[in-house]
């Protein structure tokens, strides 16, 4: 680790913060790689139940590090960005974003890759690449999944910056809260998610990922197969017992 992210842990919740506040957490190739490594490691750590993603300083993430465009290593950049901006399609554990300040270009892409987004009232978003003579190629897919393709095209063409309330209306942000409360609210949500059945969460996120773009029949077949596995698992039986006994479940999948 090169110190471009800050990682802390509280119980089963892992907090990952982009830590380039002097650069508004701009995404250098090194930062992208470090963040992907941290996400993949957390996803494979049985002691982690959920992740909180945020940025240190006044901005969540201002997008790509423009200093690397002076003499770009395009292949390295493409590889790093592709791995980072498809993370949401790979994660088997919930990722909650706490977005404060600017979340522009790649910052919007990061937010779109998270399962739940809590935005500060003063947060700003935007696919601003067009202003540089660029298109948001690597983040477009995740943003389009969040807001719809037509809206993603409009945002990509105009490059306009929009606020948290509009992000909420588009479906990019799920909650809008006062700036002073954004991380605590996101932490509360992520902490609750971290205590959920790991079997249910993994199976559910896998179902979402596997059925994307499939027909209704194919999605139904996948659902039947995954449900059969969940029904045969110990977590569901424990959940039923806990419900009947009016107690908190002790999920066998969490060790």
C-alpha positions in Angstrom: 0.0 0.0 0.0 1.3 3.4 -0.9 -0.9 5.5 1.4 -3.4 6.6 -1.2 -6.3 5.2 0.7 -7.1 5.0 4.4 -8.6 1.8 5.8 -10.2 1.3 9.2 -12.4 -1.3 10.7 -15.3 -1.4 13.2 -16.6 -4.9 13.8 -17.7 -6.3 10.5 -17.7 -2.9 8.8 -14.7 -1.9 6.7 -14.2 1.8 5.9 -12.2 2.7 2.9 -11.4 6.4 2.3 -9.7 7.9 -0.7 -6.8 9.8 0.8 -5.6 12.5 -1.6 -7.4 15.5 -0.2 -4.9 17.9 -1.7 -5.9 16.5 -5.1 -9.6 16.3 -4.3 -9.1 12.5 -4.3 -8.3 12.5 -8.0 -8.0 8.9 -9.4 -4.4 8.3 -10.4 -3.6 4.9 -11.8 -1.9 4.0 -8.5 -5.0 5.0 -6.5 -7.2 3.0 -8.8 -5.1 -0.1 -8.4 -4.8 0.3 -4.6 -8.6 0.8 -4.3 -9.3 -2.3 -6.4 -6.9 -4.3 -4.3 -8.6 -3.2 -1.1 -12.1 -4.0 -2.4 -11.1 -7.4 -3.7 -9.3 -8.3 -0.4 -12.4 -7.2 1.6 -14.7 -9.2 -0.6 -12.7 -12.3 0.2 -12.4 -11.6 3.9 -15.0 -13.6 5.9 -14.7 -11.2 8.8 -16.0 -8.3 6.6 -19.7 -8.0 6.1 -20.1 -4.6 4.4 -17.9 -1.7 3.2 -18.2 2.1 3.5 -16.5 4.1 0.7 -15.8 7.8 1.2 -13.2 10.4 0.5 -11.1 12.3 3.0 -11.2 16.1 2.8 -13.8 18.3 1.1 -14.4 16.2 -2.0 -15.5 12.6 -2.5 -13.6 12.3 -5.8 -13.0 14.8 -8.5 -12.4 12.2 -11.2 -9.3 11.2 -13.2 -6.0 12.7 -12.3 -5.5 15.0 -15.2 -1.7 15.3 -14.6 -1.4 11.8 -16.0 -2.9 12.9 -19.3 0.2 14.9 -20.2 2.0 11.7 -21.3 -0.6 9.0 -20.7 0.0 5.3 -20.5 -3.3 4.5 -22.1 -3.1 0.7 -21.7 -2.3 0.9 -18.0 -5.0 3.6 -17.5 -7.6 1.5 -19.4 -6.8 -1.6 -17.4 -6.9 0.2 -14.0 -10.2 2.0 -14.8 -11.9 -1.1 -16.2 -11.1 -3.0 -13.0 -12.2 -0.2 -10.8 -15.4 0.8 -12.6 -16.7 -2.8 -12.9 -16.1 -3.5 -9.2 -19.8 -3.1 -8.4 -20.5 -6.1 -10.8 -18.1 -8.3 -8.9 -18.6 -7.5 -5.2 -20.5 -10.1 -3.2 -20.7 -7.8 -0.2 -22.7 -4.5 0.0 -20.8 -1.2 -0.6 -22.3 2.0 0.8 -20.9 5.3 -0.4 -20.8 8.5 1.7 -20.6 11.3 -0.8 -19.6 14.8 0.2 -18.6 17.7 -2.0 -17.6 16.9 -5.6 -18.2 13.5 -7.1 -17.4 14.3 -10.7 -16.6 12.1 -13.7 -14.9 9.1 -12.2 -16.3 10.2 -8.9 -19.8 9.8 -10.3 -18.7 6.4 -11.6 -17.5 5.3 -8.2 -20.8 6.3 -6.6 -22.7 4.4 -9.4 -20.7 1.2 -8.6 -21.8 1.3 -4.9 -25.0 -0.5 -3.9 -26.3 2.3 -1.7 -25.3 6.0 -2.0 -25.8 8.5 0.8 -25.2 12.0 -0.5 -24.7 15.2 1.4 -27.1 18.0 0.5 -24.2 20.0 -1.0 -22.8 17.1 -3.0 -22.3 17.6 -6.8 -22.2 15.0 -9.5 -21.6 15.1 -13.3 -20.2 13.3 -16.3 -17.9 16.2 -17.2 -15.5 14.3 -19.5 -17.0 16.0 -22.6 -15.5 19.3 -21.5 -12.1 17.7 -22.0 -12.9 16.3 -25.4 -13.5 12.9 -23.9 -16.4 10.5 -23.3 -17.1 8.7 -20.0 -16.4 5.3 -21.6 -15.5 3.2 -18.6 -18.1 4.6 -16.2 -21.0 4.8 -18.6 -22.2 1.3 -18.1 -22.6 1.6 -14.3 -24.1 5.1 -14.5 -26.6 3.9 -17.1 -27.6 1.1 -14.8 -28.2 3.6 -12.1 -30.0 6.3 -14.0 -31.1 4.8 -17.3 -29.3 4.9 -20.7 -31.1 8.0 -22.0 -30.3 10.0 -18.9 -26.7 8.8 -19.0 -26.4 9.9 -22.6 -27.8 13.3 -21.8 -25.4 13.8 -18.9 -22.5 12.6 -21.0 -23.4 15.0 -23.9 -24.0 18.1 -21.8 -21.3 17.5 -19.1 -23.5 19.4 -16.7 -23.0 19.3 -13.0 -26.0 18.5 -10.9 -26.8 18.4 -7.2 -27.7 15.8 -4.7 -31.5 16.3 -5.0 -31.3 15.7 -8.8 -29.1 12.7 -8.2 -31.8 11.4 -5.9 -34.5 11.9 -8.4 -32.4 10.1 -11.1 -31.8 7.1 -8.8 -28.1 7.7 -8.5 -28.3 8.7 -4.8 -30.6 6.8 -2.4 -30.5 9.3 0.5 -29.8 13.0 0.8 -28.8 14.2 4.2 -27.2 17.3 5.8 -23.4 17.4 5.1 -22.6 17.0 8.8 -24.6 13.7 8.9 -23.5 12.0 5.7 -20.9 9.6 7.0 -22.7 8.7 10.2 -25.8 7.9 8.2 -23.9 5.8 5.7 -22.1 4.1 8.5 -25.4 3.2 10.2 -26.7 1.7 7.0 -23.5 -0.2 6.3 -23.3 -1.5 9.9 -26.8 -2.9 9.7 -26.0 -4.6 6.4 -22.8 -6.0 7.8 -24.9 -8.0 10.4 -27.1 -9.6 7.7 -26.9 -13.2 6.6 -23.8 -13.5 4.4 -25.5 -16.3 2.5 -28.6 -14.2 1.7 -26.5 -11.1 0.7 -24.1 -13.0 -1.5 -26.8 -15.0 -3.1 -28.9 -11.9 -3.8 -26.1 -9.9 -5.3 -25.0 -12.9 -7.4 -28.6 -13.2 -8.6 -28.7 -9.5 -9.6 -25.4 -9.8 -11.5 -26.2 -13.1 -13.2 -29.7 -12.1 -14.4 -28.7 -8.7 -15.8 -29.7 -8.8 -19.5 -31.2 -12.3 -19.3 -34.8 -13.1 -20.4 -37.5 -13.5 -17.8 -37.4 -17.3 -18.4 -33.6 -17.4 -17.9 -33.8 -15.2 -14.9 -36.5 -17.4 -13.4 -34.3 -20.5 -13.9 -31.4 -18.8 -12.2 -33.6 -17.7 -9.3 -34.9 -21.3 -8.9 -31.4 -22.7 -8.8 -30.1 -20.1 -6.2 -33.3 -20.4 -4.1 -32.8 -24.1 -3.9 -29.3 -23.6 -2.5 -30.5 -21.0 0.0 -33.4 -23.2 1.2 -31.0 -26.0 1.9 -28.6 -23.7 3.8 -28.3 -23.3 7.6 -28.9 -19.5 7.5 -32.5 -19.8 6.5 -33.3 -22.3 9.2 -31.6 -20.1 11.8 -33.6 -17.1 10.5 -36.9 -18.9 10.9 -36.0 -20.1 14.4 -34.9 -16.7 15.5 -38.1 -15.2 14.1 -40.2 -17.7 16.0 -38.2 -17.2 19.2 -38.2 -13.4 18.9 -34.4 -13.1 19.1 -31.6 -11.8 16.9 -30.3 -14.5 14.4 -26.9 -15.9 14.9 -26.1 -16.6 11.2 -24.0 -19.7 10.7 -22.4 -18.0 7.6 -20.8 -15.4 9.8 -17.8 -16.8 11.7 
